Amino acid sequence: MPAVQQPQWPDTGDLERALKQISTFPPLVFAGEARSLQAALGQVASGNAFLLQAGDCAESFEE
């Protein structure tokens, strides 16, 4: 899938070297994990599960 909204890189050589290096790293998320998340979110969407999202800017249940 092409990245269609990319900035203009001042040094494309640096970009190519960085892309080559990170292409050798293991994936951040494995396909099975993504499929499990998709299934769990499907349960949420159908009303059979609850999604709790938390973070440093999350609101309390009272809000």
C-alpha positions as a Markdown table, in Angstrom:
| # | Residue | x | y | z |
|---|---|---|---|---|
| 1 | Met | 0.0 | 0.0 | 0.0 |
| 2 | Pro | 1.6 | 3.3 | -1.0 |
| 3 | Ala | 2.0 | 6.1 | 1.4 |
| 4 | Val | 0.3 | 8.9 | -0.5 |
| 5 | Gln | 0.8 | 11.8 | 2.0 |
| 6 | Gln | 4.5 | 11.9 | 2.6 |
| 7 | Pro | 6.6 | 15.0 | 3.2 |
| 8 | Gln | 9.4 | 16.0 | 0.8 |
| 9 | Trp | 12.5 | 14.6 | 2.4 |
| 10 | Pro | 15.6 | 16.8 | 2.0 |
| 11 | Asp | 17.9 | 13.8 | 1.8 |
| 12 | Thr | 16.3 | 10.9 | 0.1 |
| 13 | Gly | 19.5 | 8.8 | 0.7 |
| 14 | Asp | 18.9 | 9.1 | 4.4 |
| 15 | Leu | 15.3 | 8.1 | 3.9 |
| 16 | Glu | 16.2 | 5.1 | 1.9 |
| 17 | Arg | 18.8 | 4.0 | 4.4 |
| 18 | Ala | 16.3 | 4.3 | 7.3 |
| 19 | Leu | 13.6 | 2.4 | 5.4 |
| 20 | Lys | 16.1 | -0.4 | 4.6 |
| 21 | Gln | 17.2 | -0.6 | 8.2 |
| 22 | Ile | 13.6 | -0.7 | 9.7 |
| 23 | Ser | 12.5 | -3.2 | 7.1 |
| 24 | Thr | 14.8 | -5.7 | 8.8 |
| 25 | Phe | 13.1 | -5.2 | 12.2 |
| 26 | Pro | 10.4 | -7.6 | 13.5 |
| 27 | Pro | 6.8 | -6.3 | 13.2 |
| 28 | Leu | 5.4 | -4.1 | 16.0 |
| 29 | Val | 2.2 | -6.0 | 15.8 |
| 30 | Phe | 1.7 | -9.5 | 14.6 |
| 31 | Ala | -1.1 | -10.5 | 12.2 |
| 32 | Gly | -2.8 | -12.8 | 14.7 |
| 33 | Glu | -2.9 | -9.9 | 17.2 |
| 34 | Ala | -4.5 | -7.7 | 14.7 |
| 35 | Arg | -7.1 | -10.4 | 13.9 |
| 36 | Ser | -7.8 | -10.9 | 17.6 |
| 37 | Leu | -8.3 | -7.1 | 18.1 |
| 38 | Gln | -10.6 | -7.0 | 15.1 |
| 39 | Ala | -12.7 | -9.8 | 16.5 |
| 40 | Ala | -12.9 | -8.2 | 19.9 |
| 41 | Leu | -13.9 | -4.9 | 18.4 |
| 42 | Gly | -16.6 | -6.7 | 16.4 |
| 43 | Gln | -18.0 | -7.9 | 19.8 |
| 44 | Val | -18.0 | -4.3 | 21.0 |
| 45 | Ala | -19.7 | -3.1 | 17.9 |
| 46 | Ser | -22.5 | -5.7 | 18.3 |
| 47 | Gly | -23.0 | -4.7 | 21.9 |
| 48 | Asn | -21.6 | -7.9 | 23.4 |
| 49 | Ala | -18.6 | -6.4 | 24.9 |
| 50 | Phe | -17.4 | -3.1 | 26.5 |
| 51 | Leu | -14.4 | -1.1 | 25.3 |
| 52 | Leu | -12.5 | 0.8 | 28.0 |
| 53 | Gln | -10.1 | 3.3 | 26.6 |
| 54 | Ala | -7.7 | 5.0 | 29.0 |
| 55 | Gly | -4.8 | 7.4 | 28.8 |
| 56 | Asp | -3.4 | 10.5 | 30.3 |
| 57 | Cys | -6.3 | 12.5 | 28.9 |
| 58 | Ala | -9.2 | 10.1 | 29.7 |
| 59 | Glu | -12.3 | 11.5 | 31.3 |
| 60 | Ser | -13.9 | 9.9 | 34.4 |
| 61 | Phe | -17.2 | 8.0 | 34.1 |
| 62 | Glu | -19.0 | 10.9 | 35.8 |
| 63 | Glu | -18.3 | 13.2 | 32.8 |
